[in-house]
Amino acid sequence: QVQLVESGGGLVQPGGSLRLSCAASGSTFSWYTMSWYRQTPGKERELVAAIGSTSASTNYADSVKGRFTISRDNAKNTVYLQMNSLKPEDTAVYYCNARRITVYWGQGTQVSVSS
C-alpha cells in the first residue's frame, strides 16, 4: 500500500507560479513511476506530467510543456510539480499518482488561476 498526500494548491493570478508536493509513505518510493493528473468538473482526469523511478525520464502534456516541471526526491519520498506562467485553463484539482503494478491516488489539491 502507498499513501499519497498532496499539498501546495491554492489561488493564484494568471502568470503566477505554484509548487505542488506529494508526499508518499507505505512502500519503497523509488520503485514507482510518479505522475500528476488534473481534473475539472465534467471532464476526464488527464495526465499532466510523469517521471520515472530514477528521474531519467519525464513526459508532459503538450498544454504544459515549457511551463511545468516535474521532479522527485527519493530521499524525501516526495514528488513535485513546479507550475509557472499559470493560465486560467490550468484551474483543476491536481492528483498525485504512483504506479508500479498497482496504481495509487492521492486525495487531490485544488489549483485555481484567476484574477
C-alpha positions in Angstrom: 0.0 0.0 0.0 1.1 3.5 -0.8 -0.4 6.6 0.8 -0.1 9.9 -1.1 -0.7 13.3 0.3 -0.7 16.4 -2.0 -0.2 19.9 -0.8 0.6 23.3 -2.3 -2.6 24.1 -4.2 -4.3 27.5 -3.9 -5.5 30.6 -5.7 -3.0 32.4 -8.0 -3.3 35.1 -10.6 -2.6 34.4 -14.2 1.1 34.4 -14.9 1.8 33.3 -11.4 3.5 30.2 -10.0 2.7 27.4 -7.6 4.7 24.3 -6.5 2.7 21.2 -5.7 4.2 18.5 -3.5 3.1 14.9 -3.0 4.5 13.0 0.0 4.4 9.2 -0.2 4.6 6.6 2.5 4.0 2.9 3.0 6.3 1.5 0.4 9.6 2.0 -1.4 9.1 5.3 -3.2 11.9 4.8 -5.7 10.1 1.8 -7.2 7.3 3.8 -8.5 6.7 5.9 -11.6 5.1 9.1 -10.3 2.7 11.3 -12.1 0.5 14.3 -11.8 -3.0 14.3 -13.2 -5.7 17.0 -13.2 -9.5 17.0 -13.5 -12.1 19.6 -14.0 -15.9 19.1 -13.5 -17.5 17.1 -16.2 -14.1 16.1 -17.8 -11.9 13.0 -17.6 -8.8 13.1 -15.5 -5.9 13.9 -17.7 -2.2 13.3 -17.4 -0.1 16.4 -16.7 3.4 15.1 -16.2 5.2 11.9 -15.3 8.6 11.0 -14.0 10.4 7.6 -14.0 11.7 6.0 -10.9 15.2 7.4 -11.3 14.2 10.8 -12.8 15.9 9.8 -16.0 12.7 10.1 -18.0 9.9 12.7 -17.9 7.0 13.4 -20.1 4.5 16.3 -20.2 1.1 17.1 -21.7 1.5 19.4 -24.6 -0.6 22.0 -22.8 2.0 22.4 -20.0 5.3 21.8 -21.8 7.8 24.6 -21.1 5.7 25.9 -18.1 5.6 22.9 -15.7 8.4 20.8 -14.4 8.1 17.5 -12.5 10.8 16.4 -10.2 11.3 13.9 -7.4 13.4 13.5 -4.3 13.6 9.8 -3.5 15.4 10.5 -0.2 12.3 12.5 0.9 9.7 10.3 -0.7 8.3 13.3 -2.5 7.4 14.3 -6.0 6.9 17.9 -7.0 5.2 19.8 -9.8 6.6 23.3 -10.4 3.9 25.3 -12.3 4.9 28.6 -13.9 3.1 31.0 -16.2 -0.2 29.7 -14.9 -3.3 30.2 -17.1 -7.0 30.1 -16.1 -7.3 26.9 -18.1 -4.9 25.3 -15.6 -7.6 25.5 -13.0 -8.4 22.0 -11.8 -8.0 19.5 -8.9 -4.5 18.1 -9.2 -3.9 14.5 -8.2 -0.7 12.6 -7.5 -0.4 9.1 -8.9 2.0 6.3 -8.0 2.3 3.3 -10.4 4.2 0.2 -10.4 1.9 -2.8 -10.7 -0.9 -1.3 -8.7 -1.9 2.3 -9.1 -2.4 4.6 -6.1 -4.0 8.1 -6.0 -3.8 11.0 -3.6 -6.9 12.9 -2.4 -6.2 15.9 -4.7 -5.4 19.6 -4.2 -7.3 22.5 -5.8 -5.5 24.9 -8.1 -7.4 28.0 -9.1 -6.0 30.5 -11.6 -8.0 33.7 -11.6 -7.6 37.4 -11.5 
